[in-house]
Protein backbone atom coordinates (compact mmCIF):
# COMPACT_ATOMS: atom_id res chain seq x y z
CA UNK A 1 0.00 0.00 0.00
CA UNK A 2 1.29 3.44 -0.86
CA UNK A 3 1.16 6.28 1.66
CA UNK A 4 1.30 9.94 0.81
CA UNK A 5 4.35 11.69 2.27
CA UNK A 6 2.01 13.78 4.42
CA UNK A 7 0.25 10.74 5.92
CA UNK A 8 3.54 8.94 6.52
CA UNK A 9 5.00 11.98 8.25
CA UNK A 10 1.89 12.41 10.40
CA UNK A 11 2.06 8.76 11.50
CA UNK A 12 5.77 9.03 12.24
CA UNK A 13 5.29 12.14 14.36
CA UNK A 14 2.28 10.68 16.16
CA UNK A 15 4.06 7.44 16.95
CA UNK A 16 7.20 9.30 17.99
CA UNK A 17 5.10 11.33 20.41
CA UNK A 18 3.68 8.12 21.87
CA UNK A 19 7.19 6.71 22.16
CA UNK A 20 8.27 9.87 23.96
CA UNK A 21 5.44 9.46 26.46
CA UNK A 22 6.36 5.78 27.01
CA UNK A 23 10.02 6.70 27.52
CA UNK A 24 9.12 9.48 29.96
CA UNK A 25 6.94 7.23 32.08
CA UNK A 26 9.34 4.28 32.15
CA UNK A 27 12.26 6.59 32.85
CA UNK A 28 10.42 7.67 36.00
CA UNK A 29 9.64 4.10 37.04
CA UNK A 30 5.99 4.33 35.97
CA UNK A 31 4.24 1.44 34.28
CA UNK A 32 0.59 2.49 34.31
CA UNK A 33 0.57 4.90 31.35
CA UNK A 34 2.06 2.55 28.73
CA UNK A 35 -1.14 0.53 28.07
CA UNK A 36 -3.09 3.77 27.56
CA UNK A 37 -0.51 4.95 25.04
CA UNK A 38 -0.62 1.57 23.26
CA UNK A 39 -4.42 1.58 23.17
CA UNK A 40 -4.48 5.08 21.75
CA UNK A 41 -1.97 4.18 19.04
CA UNK A 42 -3.90 0.98 18.17
CA UNK A 43 -7.07 3.04 17.84
CA UNK A 44 -5.39 5.61 15.61
CA UNK A 45 -3.98 2.91 13.34
CA UNK A 46 -7.33 1.12 13.13
CA UNK A 47 -9.13 4.33 12.23
CA UNK A 48 -6.58 4.87 9.46
CA UNK A 49 -7.36 1.37 8.08
CA UNK A 50 -3.81 0.11 8.69
CA UNK A 51 -3.40 -3.65 9.07
CA UNK A 52 -0.64 -5.61 10.85
CA UNK A 53 1.62 -5.83 7.80
CA UNK A 54 1.34 -2.14 7.10
CA UNK A 55 1.92 -1.37 10.77
CA UNK A 56 5.20 -3.29 10.65
CA UNK A 57 6.37 -1.12 7.79
CA UNK A 58 5.33 2.03 9.64
CA UNK A 59 7.08 0.94 12.83
CA UNK A 60 10.28 0.36 10.87
CA UNK A 61 9.90 3.85 9.43
CA UNK A 62 9.29 5.31 12.89
CA UNK A 63 12.34 3.52 14.30
CA UNK A 64 14.49 4.84 11.50
CA UNK A 65 13.12 8.36 11.97
CA UNK A 66 13.76 8.34 15.74
CA UNK A 67 17.32 7.03 15.28
CA UNK A 68 18.00 9.81 12.79
CA UNK A 69 16.15 12.45 14.85
CA UNK A 70 16.50 11.47 18.54
CA UNK A 71 15.64 15.04 19.55
CA UNK A 72 11.95 14.19 19.07
CA UNK A 73 11.95 12.10 22.26
CA UNK A 74 12.75 14.90 24.74
CA UNK A 75 10.54 17.24 22.71
CA UNK A 76 7.65 14.78 22.96
CA UNK A 77 8.28 14.25 26.66
CA UNK A 78 8.31 18.02 27.26
CA UNK A 79 4.98 18.43 25.49
CA UNK A 80 3.50 15.50 27.40
CA UNK A 81 4.64 16.92 30.74
CA UNK A 82 3.23 20.35 29.85
CA UNK A 83 -0.10 18.80 28.89
CA UNK A 84 -0.27 16.82 32.13
CA UNK A 85 0.66 19.88 34.21
CA UNK A 86 -2.10 21.92 32.60
CA UNK A 87 -4.55 19.09 33.27
CA UNK A 88 -3.56 19.23 36.95
CA UNK A 89 -3.92 23.02 36.89
CA UNK A 90 -7.50 23.06 35.61
CA UNK A 91 -9.28 22.07 38.87
CA UNK A 92 -6.97 24.32 40.93
CA UNK A 93 -7.17 27.39 38.74
CA UNK A 94 -9.91 29.18 40.70
CA UNK A 95 -8.10 28.73 44.01
CA UNK A 96 -4.73 29.73 42.58
CA UNK A 97 -6.16 32.88 41.02
CA UNK A 98 -7.74 33.92 44.34
CA UNK A 99 -5.04 36.08 45.98
CA UNK A 100 -4.06 36.49 49.57
CA UNK A 101 -5.81 39.82 50.30
CA UNK A 102 -3.63 42.61 48.91
CA UNK A 103 -0.94 40.41 47.31
CA UNK A 104 -1.69 41.73 43.84
CA UNK A 105 0.21 43.78 41.27
CA UNK A 106 -1.35 45.66 38.39
CA UNK A 107 -5.11 46.12 38.21
CA UNK A 108 -6.83 44.39 41.16
CA UNK A 109 -10.03 44.23 39.09
CA UNK A 110 -8.27 43.17 35.89
CA UNK A 111 -10.09 40.76 33.60
CA UNK A 112 -6.93 38.79 32.79
CA UNK A 113 -5.10 37.09 35.66
CA UNK A 114 -1.44 36.13 35.67
CA UNK A 115 -0.29 34.13 38.69
CA UNK A 116 3.36 34.19 39.73
CA UNK A 117 4.89 31.82 42.26
CA UNK A 118 7.89 33.71 43.58
CA UNK A 119 10.63 33.77 46.22
CA UNK A 120 12.38 36.97 47.31
CA UNK A 121 15.69 35.05 47.38
CA UNK A 122 15.27 33.89 43.77
CA UNK A 123 17.67 35.46 41.26
CA UNK A 124 15.44 34.56 38.32
CA UNK A 125 12.43 36.11 40.06
CA UNK A 126 14.46 39.27 40.51
CA UNK A 127 15.33 39.33 36.83
CA UNK A 128 11.64 38.88 35.96
CA UNK A 129 10.49 41.95 37.90
CA UNK A 130 11.09 44.27 34.94
CA UNK A 131 9.13 41.90 32.68
CA UNK A 132 6.14 41.95 35.00
CA UNK A 133 6.32 45.74 35.39
CA UNK A 134 6.30 46.10 31.59
CA UNK A 135 3.33 43.75 31.30
CA UNK A 136 1.39 45.74 33.88
CA UNK A 137 2.18 48.98 32.04
CA UNK A 138 1.19 47.61 28.63
CA UNK A 139 -1.91 45.70 29.80
CA UNK A 140 -4.27 47.85 31.89
CA UNK A 141 -6.63 44.88 32.27
CA UNK A 142 -3.96 42.65 33.83
CA UNK A 143 -4.14 41.46 37.42
CA UNK A 144 -0.98 39.77 38.73
CA UNK A 145 -1.65 37.47 41.68
CA UNK A 146 1.58 36.82 43.55
CA UNK A 147 1.89 33.60 45.50
CA UNK A 148 4.79 33.53 47.94
CA UNK A 149 6.73 30.27 47.62
CA UNK A 150 9.67 30.55 50.05
CA UNK A 151 11.83 27.58 49.07
CA UNK A 152 15.21 29.00 48.07
CA UNK A 153 16.89 29.99 51.34
CA UNK A 154 16.25 30.10 55.11
CA UNK A 155 15.64 33.86 54.80
CA UNK A 156 12.96 33.33 52.15
CA UNK A 157 10.21 32.61 54.66
CA UNK A 158 10.69 35.71 56.87
CA UNK A 159 10.67 37.82 53.69
CA UNK A 160 7.51 36.12 52.44
CA UNK A 161 5.80 36.58 55.79
CA UNK A 162 6.63 40.29 55.79
CA UNK A 163 5.37 40.52 52.22
CA UNK A 164 2.01 39.12 53.25
CA UNK A 165 1.96 41.47 56.24
CA UNK A 166 2.62 44.37 53.86
CA UNK A 167 -0.24 43.11 51.68
CA UNK A 168 -2.58 43.28 54.68
CA UNK A 169 -1.67 46.96 55.01
CA UNK A 170 -2.17 47.65 51.29
CA UNK A 171 1.59 48.03 50.78
CA UNK A 172 2.41 44.88 48.87
CA UNK A 173 3.44 46.41 45.51
CA UNK A 174 5.79 48.85 47.23
CA UNK A 175 7.30 46.14 49.46
CA UNK A 176 7.67 43.74 46.52
CA UNK A 177 9.55 46.38 44.51
CA UNK A 178 11.72 47.47 47.44
CA UNK A 179 12.58 43.88 48.35
CA UNK A 180 13.70 42.96 44.85
CA UNK A 181 15.52 46.27 44.41
CA UNK A 182 17.58 45.77 47.55
CA UNK A 183 19.96 43.17 48.88
CA UNK A 184 19.17 39.47 49.18
CA UNK A 185 16.78 38.65 52.03
CA UNK A 186 18.18 39.18 55.50
CA UNK A 187 16.84 40.75 58.67
CA UNK A 188 18.33 44.07 57.60
CA UNK A 189 17.12 44.01 53.99
CA UNK A 190 13.59 42.92 54.99
CA UNK A 191 13.37 45.74 57.53
CA UNK A 192 14.74 48.23 54.99
CA UNK A 193 12.18 47.18 52.37
CA UNK A 194 9.35 47.46 54.91
CA UNK A 195 10.47 50.97 55.83
CA UNK A 196 10.79 51.99 52.18
CA UNK A 197 7.28 50.69 51.51
CA UNK A 198 5.81 52.61 54.44
CA UNK A 199 4.84 49.48 56.34
CA UNK A 200 3.90 49.76 60.02
CA UNK A 201 6.71 47.49 61.21
CA UNK A 202 5.32 46.70 64.66
CA UNK A 203 1.92 45.70 63.31
CA UNK A 204 3.50 43.82 60.41
CA UNK A 205 5.84 41.84 62.66
CA UNK A 206 2.88 40.67 64.73
CA UNK A 207 0.76 39.91 61.65
CA UNK A 208 3.57 37.92 60.02
CA UNK A 209 3.24 35.29 62.77
CA UNK A 210 -0.53 34.99 62.49
CA UNK A 211 -2.04 31.58 61.66
CA UNK A 212 -3.48 32.94 58.42
CA UNK A 213 0.00 33.74 57.11
CA UNK A 214 1.26 30.26 57.95
CA UNK A 215 -1.79 28.75 56.24
CA UNK A 216 -1.17 30.82 53.11
CA UNK A 217 2.43 29.65 52.81
CA UNK A 218 1.39 26.04 53.35
CA UNK A 219 -1.36 26.47 50.76
CA UNK A 220 1.15 27.76 48.21
CA UNK A 221 3.52 24.88 48.90
CA UNK A 222 0.60 22.51 48.41
CA UNK A 223 -0.28 24.11 45.09
CA UNK A 224 3.34 23.78 43.98
CA UNK A 225 3.44 20.09 44.87
CA UNK A 226 0.18 19.41 43.04
CA UNK A 227 1.39 21.22 39.94
CA UNK A 228 4.89 19.76 39.97
CA UNK A 229 6.50 23.16 40.52
CA UNK A 230 9.96 22.68 42.02
CA UNK A 231 11.44 26.15 41.51
CA UNK A 232 10.64 29.80 41.01
CA UNK A 233 9.44 31.72 39.19
CA UNK A 234 6.48 29.74 37.90
CA UNK A 235 3.53 31.22 36.06
CA UNK A 236 -0.10 30.41 35.40
CA UNK A 237 -2.31 32.32 32.97
CA UNK A 238 -5.40 31.23 31.10
CA UNK A 239 -4.92 27.58 32.04
CA UNK A 240 -1.32 27.55 30.81
CA UNK A 241 1.55 26.72 33.17
CA UNK A 242 5.12 27.94 32.58
CA UNK A 243 8.26 27.66 34.69
CA UNK A 244 11.43 29.71 34.83
CA UNK A 245 12.34 33.22 33.73
CA UNK A 246 10.49 32.82 30.44
CA UNK A 247 10.81 36.48 29.47
CA UNK A 248 8.44 39.30 28.65
CA UNK A 249 7.55 38.13 25.16
CA UNK A 250 6.44 34.66 26.27
CA UNK A 251 4.42 36.14 29.12
CA UNK A 252 2.75 38.66 26.81
CA UNK A 253 1.85 35.92 24.35
CA UNK A 254 0.29 33.90 27.14
CA UNK A 255 -1.64 36.95 28.39
CA UNK A 256 -2.89 37.64 24.85
CA UNK A 257 -4.02 34.04 24.48
CA UNK A 258 -5.81 34.16 27.86
CA UNK A 259 -7.54 37.39 26.88
CA UNK A 260 -8.82 35.85 23.63
CA UNK A 261 -9.85 32.70 25.44
C-alpha positions in Angstrom: 0.0 0.0 0.0 1.3 3.4 -0.9 1.2 6.3 1.7 1.3 9.9 0.8 4.3 11.7 2.3 2.0 13.8 4.4 0.2 10.7 5.9 3.5 8.9 6.5 5.0 12.0 8.3 1.9 12.4 10.4 2.1 8.8 11.5 5.8 9.0 12.2 5.3 12.1 14.4 2.3 10.7 16.2 4.1 7.4 17.0 7.2 9.3 18.0 5.1 11.3 20.4 3.7 8.1 21.9 7.2 6.7 22.2 8.3 9.9 24.0 5.4 9.5 26.5 6.4 5.8 27.0 10.0 6.7 27.5 9.1 9.5 30.0 6.9 7.2 32.1 9.3 4.3 32.1 12.3 6.6 32.9 10.4 7.7 36.0 9.6 4.1 37.0 6.0 4.3 36.0 4.2 1.4 34.3 0.6 2.5 34.3 0.6 4.9 31.3 2.1 2.6 28.7 -1.1 0.5 28.1 -3.1 3.8 27.6 -0.5 5.0 25.0 -0.6 1.6 23.3 -4.4 1.6 23.2 -4.5 5.1 21.8 -2.0 4.2 19.0 -3.9 1.0 18.2 -7.1 3.0 17.8 -5.4 5.6 15.6 -4.0 2.9 13.3 -7.3 1.1 13.1 -9.1 4.3 12.2 -6.6 4.9 9.5 -7.4 1.4 8.1 -3.8 0.1 8.7 -3.4 -3.6 9.1 -0.6 -5.6 10.8 1.6 -5.8 7.8 1.3 -2.1 7.1 1.9 -1.4 10.8 5.2 -3.3 10.7 6.4 -1.1 7.8 5.3 2.0 9.6 7.1 0.9 12.8 10.3 0.4 10.9 9.9 3.9 9.4 9.3 5.3 12.9 12.3 3.5 14.3 14.5 4.8 11.5 13.1 8.4 12.0 13.8 8.3 15.7 17.3 7.0 15.3 18.0 9.8 12.8 16.2 12.5 14.8 16.5 11.5 18.5 15.6 15.0 19.6 11.9 14.2 19.1 12.0 12.1 22.3 12.8 14.9 24.7 10.5 17.2 22.7 7.6 14.8 23.0 8.3 14.3 26.7 8.3 18.0 27.3 5.0 18.4 25.5 3.5 15.5 27.4 4.6 16.9 30.7 3.2 20.4 29.9 -0.1 18.8 28.9 -0.3 16.8 32.1 0.7 19.9 34.2 -2.1 21.9 32.6 -4.6 19.1 33.3 -3.6 19.2 37.0 -3.9 23.0 36.9 -7.5 23.1 35.6 -9.3 22.1 38.9 -7.0 24.3 40.9 -7.2 27.4 38.7 -9.9 29.2 40.7 -8.1 28.7 44.0 -4.7 29.7 42.6 -6.2 32.9 41.0 -7.7 33.9 44.3 -5.0 36.1 46.0 -4.1 36.5 49.6 -5.8 39.8 50.3 -3.6 42.6 48.9 -0.9 40.4 47.3 -1.7 41.7 43.8 0.2 43.8 41.3 -1.3 45.7 38.4 -5.1 46.1 38.2 -6.8 44.4 41.2 -10.0 44.2 39.1 -8.3 43.2 35.9 -10.1 40.8 33.6 -6.9 38.8 32.8 -5.1 37.1 35.7 -1.4 36.1 35.7 -0.3 34.1 38.7 3.4 34.2 39.7 4.9 31.8 42.3 7.9 33.7 43.6 10.6 33.8 46.2 12.4 37.0 47.3 15.7 35.0 47.4 15.3 33.9 43.8 17.7 35.5 41.3 15.4 34.6 38.3 12.4 36.1 40.1 14.5 39.3 40.5 15.3 39.3 36.8 11.6 38.9 36.0 10.5 41.9 37.9 11.1 44.3 34.9 9.1 41.9 32.7 6.1 42.0 35.0 6.3 45.7 35.4 6.3 46.1 31.6 3.3 43.7 31.3 1.4 45.7 33.9 2.2 49.0 32.0 1.2 47.6 28.6 -1.9 45.7 29.8 -4.3 47.8 31.9 -6.6 44.9 32.3 -4.0 42.6 33.8 -4.1 41.5 37.4 -1.0 39.8 38.7 -1.7 37.5 41.7 1.6 36.8 43.6 1.9 33.6 45.5 4.8 33.5 47.9 6.7 30.3 47.6 9.7 30.6 50.1 11.8 27.6 49.1 15.2 29.0 48.1 16.9 30.0 51.3 16.2 30.1 55.1 15.6 33.9 54.8 13.0 33.3 52.2 10.2 32.6 54.7 10.7 35.7 56.9 10.7 37.8 53.7 7.5 36.1 52.4 5.8 36.6 55.8 6.6 40.3 55.8 5.4 40.5 52.2 2.0 39.1 53.3 2.0 41.5 56.2 2.6 44.4 53.9 -0.2 43.1 51.7 -2.6 43.3 54.7 -1.7 47.0 55.0 -2.2 47.7 51.3 1.6 48.0 50.8 2.4 44.9 48.9 3.4 46.4 45.5 5.8 48.8 47.2 7.3 46.1 49.5 7.7 43.7 46.5 9.6 46.4 44.5 11.7 47.5 47.4 12.6 43.9 48.3 13.7 43.0 44.9 15.5 46.3 44.4 17.6 45.8 47.6 20.0 43.2 48.9 19.2 39.5 49.2 16.8 38.6 52.0 18.2 39.2 55.5 16.8 40.8 58.7 18.3 44.1 57.6 17.1 44.0 54.0 13.6 42.9 55.0 13.4 45.7 57.5 14.7 48.2 55.0 12.2 47.2 52.4 9.3 47.5 54.9 10.5 51.0 55.8 10.8 52.0 52.2 7.3 50.7 51.5 5.8 52.6 54.4 4.8 49.5 56.3 3.9 49.8 60.0 6.7 47.5 61.2 5.3 46.7 64.7 1.9 45.7 63.3 3.5 43.8 60.4 5.8 41.8 62.7 2.9 40.7 64.7 0.8 39.9 61.7 3.6 37.9 60.0 3.2 35.3 62.8 -0.5 35.0 62.5 -2.0 31.6 61.7 -3.5 32.9 58.4 0.0 33.7 57.1 1.3 30.3 57.9 -1.8 28.8 56.2 -1.2 30.8 53.1 2.4 29.6 52.8 1.4 26.0 53.3 -1.4 26.5 50.8 1.2 27.8 48.2 3.5 24.9 48.9 0.6 22.5 48.4 -0.3 24.1 45.1 3.3 23.8 44.0 3.4 20.1 44.9 0.2 19.4 43.0 1.4 21.2 39.9 4.9 19.8 40.0 6.5 23.2 40.5 10.0 22.7 42.0 11.4 26.1 41.5 10.6 29.8 41.0 9.4 31.7 39.2 6.5 29.7 37.9 3.5 31.2 36.1 -0.1 30.4 35.4 -2.3 32.3 33.0 -5.4 31.2 31.1 -4.9 27.6 32.0 -1.3 27.6 30.8 1.6 26.7 33.2 5.1 27.9 32.6 8.3 27.7 34.7 11.4 29.7 34.8 12.3 33.2 33.7 10.5 32.8 30.4 10.8 36.5 29.5 8.4 39.3 28.7 7.5 38.1 25.2 6.4 34.7 26.3 4.4 36.1 29.1 2.8 38.7 26.8 1.9 35.9 24.3 0.3 33.9 27.1 -1.6 36.9 28.4 -2.9 37.6 24.9 -4.0 34.0 24.5 -5.8 34.2 27.9 -7.5 37.4 26.9 -8.8 35.8 23.6 -9.9 32.7 25.4 
